[in-house]
């Protein structure tokens, strides 16, 4: 199969173009594509992005995939700071912890911590939100926690509407170079979401008592 791979920075300059074509066997994986560009990548530890997400070496490729080779980011004095990858969402759709964890994958990260809050003991819970404010507040929380704990990436999603038994109502994920930052980041995300997000829960017809949000908290 024929795949197209986008090139950036040093790789683009080495190749003298912004894209190259690779002929790979059906069922080829990311590792096969990386091996096929060995000469071009000499001396550079590369990561491949598949459909705009960093991919593992064993990820299977398809002709329709958007592929890109990502060279190392610049470092040292005067180098640009790499901004953390951030994601937030309030939705009435089921949540996927696997999909959220994929959003915080980062070649700099040695640790990824996730948390899922699920409905228990009752058939369902009902959530109501001040949706417009909830989205803004969730963004503020994610950005603040990522900065405070030096995270590589941070993500959070909250579900509204009816959430059946065993399904997630809120999920968070944090990645960092080391375990302590990742654990602290994930804990800070869920704690602040529970304390600050304008979302209310009804259990068996009764609104669950909550706490008063702290302005600027």
N, C-alpha and C positions, 0 to 999 in steps of 0.2 A: 504494500500500500504506500501511497505517496502522502507525506505530511509536510506542512509548512511550519517553519520555526522562526519566530521573531528574534532579532538580536539587538542588544543594547550596549552602550558604553564601549569598553575595551573590545568586546566581541564584534561589535558592528565595525569598529575601526580595523580590526584584524582582517575581517572578511571583505571589507570594502563595500558592504551592502547591509541593508537592514533586515533581510530575510533570506533564509536558505531552504532548499527542498531536500528531504531525506527519503530514500526508498527503503522501507522497512517491511519485514514479513508480517503477515496477518497475526494478530495477537501479540505484537511487540509491546514491550513495557518501557517505562521511562528509562530504566537502566540501559536498554538497547539503544535508545536515542542518544543518551549521553555518551555511550561507547562510540557511536557513529560520528561524533564531533570531537573525538579525542585530540586530533591534531590542532584544531582550532582552539580548544580549551586548554592547551598545554600550560601548566603552571597556575591555573585558576580553578579553585573548588567551586563548582557550579551547582545551582539548583534549577530544576525545571518547573515552570508554572504551566499547569494544564487548566484551560478555561478560567484563567486569572486567579488560580489558587495554587499555592505550593503543593507539589505532589511527591509522594513517596516513590522510591525507585521501582517498586513492584506494581505501580499503577498501570493498568492496561490502556493503551492508546487506541484512538479511532481516527479515521481520516478527517472527520468533521471537527476534531478538537482544535482549539486555539492554543498553540504551544509557544512558549517563550523561554529562552535561556537567560537566567538571572545571574550575573557575575557578582562577586563580593561587593558589599557596600563600602564606600570610602571611610577610612578611619584616621586616627592620629590628629595632631594639632591642625586646626583649621579645617578639618573634615566636617561634612554636613551631618547633623544629628538625624538619625533614622526615627521618624515618627512612628509610634505604635499603631498597629492596625486595630481599628475600633468598629464595633457593630452593636446596634441596639434596635429593638423592635417591640411594639405592642400589637398583638394580633388575636383574632378569634379562631385561628387555625391551630391544630395540634403542634406541639413543639418537638424538636429533634435534638437530643443532646449530642449525638454523633455529628450532625451537621454543624452545630455550634462549635464543637471541639475542632472541627476541620478549619473553621474560620480563624482560630488563634494559633494554628501551626506556624512556626517561624524557624528558619535555620539557625537563629541565634538562641533559641529556647531549649533549655535542658529539662524543663519541667512544664507540664500542663495540668492544671487542676480544674475540675468541673464540679458543679453542684446542681441537683435537680430536686425541686420541691414538689411533691406529688400529693394527690388527694388520698386520704386514708380514712378508714373506719365508717365512712358514709358513702352512699351511692354516687353522690356528686356534690360539687361546690359550685356556686354561682358568683362570678366576679363582675363588678361594674367599675368603669373607669371614667375619669375626666380625661378622655383620650388625648385631646390636643395638648394638655398640660403634661400628661404622663409621658408622652414621647419626648418632650423637651427636657423634662426632669431626668428621664432615663439616660438621655445623651449626656447631661451634665454629670451624672453619677459615674458613668463609664469613663468619661474623659478625666475626671478628677482622680479616680482610683488608679487609672493607668499611669498618670503622672506621679502620684504620691508613692507608688510602689515600684516604679521603674519597670513596668511590664512591657514585654515585647508586643503583646496584643491582649485585648479584653473584649468580652462580648456578653450581652444579656438580652433575654427575651422574656416577656410576661404575656400570659394568655388571659383573655377576658371572655365573658360568656360562661357557658356551662362546661365544667371540667369533670369528666367521669372518674370513678374510682380507679386508682392506679396510674392515671395520666398526669403529666407534669403541668403545673400552673406557672412555674417560674424556673428558668435555667440560667446559669452563668458559667463562664469559662475564662480562665486567665492563664497566660503563658509568660515565663520569665527565664532568665539564664539559670537560676537556681531554685531549689524547692521552697525556701522560706518566703521569698517574694511572691511566688505563685500561690502558695497557701494563703498568705495574708491578703493578697489581692482578691482572690475568690471570696474569702470571708468578708472583706470590706464591701464587695459588690452586693452580696445577698443581704448583709445587715442594713446597708443604706437603702436598698430597694424596699425592704420591709418597713423601714422607718419613715421614708420620704415619699414614695410613689403614691399619687392620688388614685388608689385602687382599693375597692372595698369588697369584702367577702361575705356571702350569705351561706349559712350552713343549716340545712333542714328548716328553711323558712325564716331563720333569725340572722340578723346582721351580727357578725363577730366583732366584739369590742376591740378597738385598736388603740393607737397612740397618737398624740398630737404632733404633727410634723414640725420640726424646728426650722424656721426661715433661714435659708442659707446653710442648712445642715448638710 
